[in-house]
């Protein structure tokens, strides 16, 4: 239809475009861009809500707003669109949260995220002078995801404490070599 929605994105440091931090995730360059972001968002959001149900809404909301706000502050003078900042935030949160919590299931999720989305790390750096990719949005999302994993480390799922890790002081585990009942049992 020839419509141009790029103005629904973020143009950094312009007060009149501050509202774009709430709309940029809905604007995409083309169908390929939209498809890549939707697939990644569905996978990462599903992992977030399945394994971190108690804090998932908080993580999602803060990731959504804070990654856009940081992009608005640090971005270069250009229009920034897409949900990549939110996706990077979710990926970094899932990865670092599993490692910080040292919970086997969450570490497994961290490794899956690293395996599937590990290549994302290279897109938080500028590759060329006029890079058409918003690496600043990726960087903003990654930073927010990392900070959220630290901030919420004591909320949500925790590493289970095993019974055998707690010692019972009431049981005497010492061995007495002069115990005659053991010696007589061994002779028989």
Secondary structure, DSSP 8 states (H G I E B T S, - for coil): -----GGGSEETT-GGGTTHHHHGGG--SSHHHHHHHHHHHHHHHHHHHHH-TTTHHHHHHHHHHHHHHHHHHH--SSEE-SSHHHHHHHHHHHHHHHHHHT-HHHHHHHHHHHHHHGGGGGGGS--STT-SS-HHHHHHHHHHHHHHHHHTTTSS------GGGS--TTS-----TT-HHHHHHHH-
